């Protein structure tokens, strides 16, 4: 799909979208959007938009960094028979990562349409093809917003902040929200919990601290 436009001040403009197979089992289709502004002609506008679209498909990809229903942490619960609350993702976290590893910015003129590759001259003025990366250096950092939960609770809470990095650069930050429904223990349950705690005074409790679970990075 596309949307074209022209103004005397801004020139020929275009917004182009496309959906193509991604060859990834997790994300079979991938949609991209390209916006071109200020080109001198309609022909040049179409040429640049098409080149940008192919460049983007060749040198970027979408990655499922965190799958849905992923357990990322457990928080201790006070005043409830529930000992630990599981912090889980509701939906997958998808990020777009770069497959271009060179330190210099991309010059669109170096993208060869026939090979779908960037071609530049090396230090000896010889042609050099810059192939897209096969793997990306991404990592995930999780910061808990709460270290424990106190019953009763009946609300949605942002329990963790997830920061995603590629090559040590932050590319996305998001909150993990969970619907927290925790009932307070009744008087009899609290008495039983108190007696139970007497037997563990001199031993360390496995539920005393929040737990973080590792997330695989690429």
Protein Blocks (a to p, Z undefined) as FASTA:
>chain_A
ZZddddfklopaddddddddehiaklmbacdddddehiabfklmmmmmmmmmmmmmmmgc
cddfbaghiafbdcddehiablbdcdddfbdcdddddfbfbfbdcdfklpcfklopacdd
dfkopacdddddfbdcdddddddfbfbdcddddddddfbdcdddeehiafbdcddddddd
dddddfklmmmmmmmmmmmmmpccfklpccddddddZZ
